[in-house]
Amino acid sequence: MPEQTPTVSTTVQQGTQTQQTDDTTSRATGAGVNTGAGTTRPKTEAEIEADKRYEEAMEEEYAKREGGA
């Protein structure tokens, strides 16, 4: 007996409405827009120095805790 393959048909009906697109609808809106999130910039010298001081302080703190355990 031959196999029957199901047939799928799809009907698309276009209405009379038109969709308008302009710059205001194609851009993201809402909280967090234009905040620079997701972009990176080079660190300033002050930031690099602060990072180094923080790393050194954390290393010293961990060394204290390891020695005292």
C-alpha positions in Angstrom: 0.0 0.0 0.0 1.5 3.4 -1.0 2.3 5.9 1.8 0.2 9.1 1.9 2.1 12.3 2.4 0.1 15.0 4.2 -0.3 18.2 2.2 0.0 21.6 3.9 -1.3 24.7 2.2 -1.0 28.2 3.5 -3.1 31.2 2.4 -1.9 34.7 3.0 -4.4 37.5 2.6 -3.2 41.1 2.4 -5.5 43.7 3.9 -5.9 47.3 3.0 -3.7 48.5 5.8 -0.2 49.8 5.0 2.7 49.8 7.4 4.6 53.1 7.7 8.2 53.0 8.7 10.4 55.9 9.4 13.4 56.7 11.5 11.4 57.0 14.7 9.9 53.5 14.5 12.9 51.7 13.3 15.2 52.8 16.2 15.1 51.3 19.6 13.4 53.3 22.3 12.9 53.1 26.0 15.2 52.9 29.1 18.8 52.3 28.4 18.8 53.8 24.9 21.7 56.2 24.1 23.5 55.2 27.4 26.5 53.8 25.6 25.8 50.3 27.0 27.6 47.7 25.1 30.3 50.0 23.8 33.8 50.1 25.1 36.3 53.0 25.3 39.9 53.1 26.1 40.6 53.5 29.9 42.2 56.7 31.1 45.5 56.8 32.8 43.7 57.4 36.1 41.5 54.4 35.6 44.4 52.2 34.7 46.2 53.3 37.9 43.1 52.8 40.0 42.8 49.3 38.6 46.4 48.5 39.5 46.0 49.8 43.1 42.8 47.8 43.5 44.4 44.6 42.2 47.4 45.0 44.5 45.1 45.7 47.5 43.1 42.5 46.7 46.3 40.4 46.4 47.5 41.7 49.8 44.1 41.0 51.4 44.0 37.4 50.1 47.6 36.9 51.2 46.6 38.0 54.7 43.7 35.6 54.8 45.8 32.7 53.5 48.5 33.3 56.1 46.0 33.6 59.0 44.0 30.5 58.2 
